[in-house]
Amino acid sequence: MDWADTPRAERYHVYKQLVGTDADFVLAATVYDSDATLADLPSGAAVRVKVTAVNEAGESQPSGAQEVAVG
């Protein structure tokens, strides 16, 4: 997955929620570029993903959640 760069972002937190399994979003990855690959997701699952930008001032509000199907 990828997204547009955020000015002044030092890193990004990627959160995931397995639909029908996870009650809440959990931190899945911290990345330093505006793309990420999430591993070890069950085939056929539906996953909601959202991203925040992080810098010395703190963490942004999350992006809107996007639902994707794991192939």
C-alpha positions as CSV (number, residue, x, y, z in Angstrom):
1,M,0.0,0.0,0.0
2,D,1.1,3.6,-0.5
3,W,-0.1,7.1,0.2
4,A,0.9,10.7,-0.5
5,D,3.9,12.1,1.5
6,T,3.0,14.3,4.4
7,P,5.2,17.4,4.8
8,R,7.4,17.3,8.0
9,A,6.6,13.6,8.6
10,E,9.6,11.8,10.0
11,R,7.9,8.4,9.9
12,Y,4.4,6.8,9.6
13,H,2.5,4.4,11.7
14,V,0.4,1.9,9.9
15,Y,-2.5,0.4,11.8
16,K,-4.6,-2.7,10.9
17,Q,-7.8,-4.3,12.0
18,L,-8.8,-7.8,10.8
19,V,-12.6,-7.5,10.0
20,G,-14.6,-9.9,12.2
21,T,-11.5,-10.7,14.4
22,D,-10.0,-7.5,15.9
23,A,-12.1,-5.2,18.0
24,D,-9.7,-2.3,17.6
25,F,-6.9,-1.2,15.3
26,V,-3.4,-2.3,16.2
27,L,0.0,-0.9,15.2
28,A,1.2,-3.1,12.3
29,A,4.3,-1.2,11.1
30,T,6.4,1.9,11.5
31,V,7.9,3.0,8.2
32,Y,10.0,5.9,7.0
33,D,8.6,6.2,3.5
34,S,5.1,6.6,2.2
35,D,4.5,2.9,1.5
36,A,4.3,-0.3,3.5
37,T,3.8,-4.0,3.0
38,L,1.9,-5.9,5.7
39,A,3.0,-9.5,6.1
40,D,1.4,-12.6,7.7
41,L,-2.2,-11.6,6.9
42,P,-4.6,-14.6,6.4
43,S,-5.5,-15.2,2.8
44,G,-9.1,-14.1,2.0
45,A,-9.4,-11.9,5.0
46,A,-10.7,-8.4,4.9
47,V,-8.4,-5.9,6.6
48,R,-9.0,-2.2,7.5
49,V,-5.9,-0.1,7.4
50,K,-5.2,3.5,8.5
51,V,-2.0,5.6,8.6
52,T,-0.7,8.4,10.8
53,A,2.2,10.7,10.3
54,V,4.7,11.2,13.2
55,N,7.3,13.8,14.0
56,E,8.8,15.5,17.0
57,A,5.5,17.3,17.6
58,G,3.6,14.0,17.9
59,E,1.3,11.8,15.9
60,S,-1.3,13.1,13.5
61,Q,-4.9,12.1,13.4
62,P,-5.3,8.9,11.4
63,S,-6.3,8.8,7.8
64,G,-9.7,7.4,7.0
65,A,-9.7,3.6,7.2
66,Q,-9.5,1.8,3.9
67,E,-10.7,-1.8,3.7
68,V,-8.8,-4.2,1.5
69,A,-9.1,-7.9,0.7
70,V,-6.0,-10.1,1.2
71,G,-5.3,-12.1,-1.9
